[in-house]
Amino acid sequence: MKISYLSWYKDLLGQIYRDNTKYNLLSSGISEPWDLLNEDLPESRDPKFKTRMATANEWGHPLLIEQIASRYGVNPKNITLTCGASNGIILCALALSSRYMKVAVETPVYEPLWRVPQELGMEVSFFGRHITSGEIDLDQLAARITKDTQLAFISNLHNPTGSFISESQIISILEVIKGCNKDCYLVIDEIYKDFVPDDFLPAATLDDSIITISSLTKVYGLGFLRCGWIVASENLTNRLRHAQPLINGVGSRQLEVLTSFVFDSFEKYRKASRDKVSVNREYVKRQLAPLFKSDVVKGWVPDYGCVAFLRLSNWADSLPLVDYLAKEFSIFVVPGWFFREPSFFRIGFGIDLDHLKSSMQQLVVGLNDFDAQNSVKNQ
Ligand SMILES: Cc1ncc(COP(=O)(O)O)c(C=O)c1O
């Protein structure tokens, strides 16, 4: 028997539910205590919730998979449901690469994109991504893709800089990869891509060698729903789905049902996100403009997304500043060190406007103060 236990179980679960099978001694746990849940779980008394709960979620809730597929213009057969994008990164590394083989990863980089493959025993190498233009250094990329490289990881929008790469740039990146190793896959983390107003299909639709990872965490502020998904060819989706139960079991039918209600009125969430980010971006730009002008701070606010990657002039390491801001001003920013770019720090501005205003005002004071203290010392 070639199929793994959990894959076999998942397939059977759906079948049993659909056929309304009466005799089932499969489970190793107790049945769901709905009489108790009806007392304690407010949503369990909602008829709409009850109806959607009345299904198996063998490969993820069927309605939710349909909704994601329809929203992103792909076939449900191309979707693997994951517990957030974090789970998607682990799944890609686990299912599509092997111990002692190689992966190539962009830098600066969101740490799990390289740490996960490394923890799983793969050899990681890095190719540069230009900090201001966001462009990938294609020569470096070519140098990193060897016959043993199974995966290349990038993010779009890029975390930490927020820069965007177009479909034609993605095709050029894939051509470079394929020119070095035709069996290597390109994994694109698209968790921030819905910040871009144009309606792009997932990059996985461009070529069967591209796999995209996404979730509702960043653009929609819905990380607590743990709804993530991977889009890939049917062939790769089968590989991903069969590895999925190893890290996520059968998933949470309740969270999947709650998420399906969000997808019922998805555009509402999308508009709210865009409206919020565009107001906040303008505010952050206004606050940072004098600091850019006086050259205290270098960097820019990207056109999309809600992060900015900044640095102080003449500082090769942002840690003293990050510590100072935390200690003296109770303001917290992410040191660039975590993204393999120590001179920078990252600020996020997707928060509520009042909180953003007070935090940005405090940041501006803190940055000027740090600059003044250190210019005095350097005189
Ligand atoms: C590029 C990227 N991918 C994945 C994640 C994790 O997302 P999730 O909460 O969906 O697991 C993050 C979170 O910061 C991220 O920046």
The ligand as a Gaussian input file, in Angstrom:
#p B3LYP/6-31G(d) Opt

LIG

0 1
 C        6.575000      37.028000       3.503000
 C        5.753000      36.419000       4.607000
 N        5.280000      35.173000       4.472000
 C        4.562000      34.572000       5.441000
 C        4.285000      35.210000       6.633000
 C        3.493000      34.488000       7.702000
 O        2.120000      34.565000       7.420000
 P        0.969000      33.751000       8.134000
 O        0.520000      34.544000       9.318000
 O       -0.108000      33.634000       7.107000
 O        1.490000      32.423000       8.537000
 C        4.763000      36.510000       6.818000
 C        4.532000      37.205000       8.094000
 O        5.159000      38.198000       8.435000
 C        5.512000      37.127000       5.786000
 O        5.988000      38.375000       5.919000

